[in-house]
């Protein structure tokens, strides 16, 4: 299938260093998919309103000029990295609205890592990446790191036995195959949580370990059969999923994780694993939503 017939990789462009890293990752990934790049910039003209007064034509013209300049610079950068089919999109609406709309026809949506880590920044400035990962109809990739990790680094996927983690597994195996990389499947669980579920103390870890290992092996069996060339490593860790996957991200080229759609402040308060990774992973993170959310 030619890139003309393939859904594009949409990249959010805003002139930041994070956006350039997103372009760099997307160029490499688009080549693996033989897919076009769609560099997208949202002007956010409504954000320039002062009370009930619209922005003046001079302000609108300046915003458009800056946006076109950012896109032109992004195109030159992508082409300097070897990108072939590069397309652009620029709209007046807010970034959330524009990127959510463009994502409807995308293979994936690629964003630079958030630059705000403090709680006050997240609440006041609006968490674009977490909100999009919670609502976009396609996988969302948040790019961390300098993209110099060796191609032999593994793709890491979080596995918890849910239908959502099955979708994460499907995409993780596909990414590992395309990248000719090994796959590390991580199942993280807490003994304290298991005790609460069972309403009784756990006298010995090993029996529970064996049970969890059997569950992990069962979840991976069908996928290993479908992707026999992908080398799989199983990791069972006594830790909460967020911190565990952040640790594994330090030596990975990509982490794939599911999201149940708790975006913004609610997801932050509930300790969403995907949001922890969006802010603190050391490598790109692919966030996968439930199947029905992509329809």
C-alpha positions, 0 to 999 in steps of 0.5 A: 500500500502506498503512502497515498492510501495510508492514514497519516501520522499526525504531528502537533507542531507548536515551535517547541523543542518537544515538537521537534522531537515529535517530528523526529520520532514521527519521521522514523516511524512514518518510514516504517509504516510507509505513511505520510506525515501530517504536520498540524498547527492550531492557531488558537485564535479564540484564545486571543479574545479579550472578554467579548471583543474579538481579536483585531485583524492585525492580531489575526494576521500576526497569528496566521503569519507566525503559524505558517512560519512554524509549519514551514520550519517544521516541514524543512526540518522533517525533510532534512531528516529524510521525510518523503510525503509531508503534508500540512494543516493549519486551523484557527481553533484551539489545539485540543479541538483541532488535533482531536478532529484531525486524529479521526483520520490518523494512524496515530497522533504524535505529540511532544512531551509536556514541559510542565510537571508541577501540579499547579502547571497541570491544573492552570495551563491545561494538560494537552497531551493527557486530554488528547490521550484520553479522548483521541480516536487513535493511539497517541504517542507522547515523545520523550528522550533525544531519540538516540536509543539503539534500534535494539532497545525493546518495545515495552508493554504493560499487561494487566489481563484486561481487554484494554491491555489486549489492545495494547499487546496487539499494537506493541507486537506490531510495533516490535515487528516493524522495528525488528525489536524485542518485546518486554511484557511487564505485569506489575502488581502489588501484594498489598492490593492482592491482600485487599482483594482477597480480604486476607493476608498472603503468607508467602509470595512465591505461590502468588508469583506462580499464578501471576506468571501463568496468567501472563504467559497465557495472555502472551501465548496467542500473540507469540503464535501470531508474531513468531519472529518477535522475541518476548521477555516476560517481567513480573514485578511487585510494584505499582504499574506506573513506577514500574513502567517508568523504570522500564522506559529508561532502557526502552525505545517505546512503551505501550500502555492502555488508557481508560479515558480519565483525562485532566485533573480527574485522571491525575488524582486517580493515579492514572498509569498512562498519565504518569508515563506521559509526564515521567517516562524516559522514552516515547509512550504510546497510549491506547484507548478502548476499541469502542473509543476509536470507532 
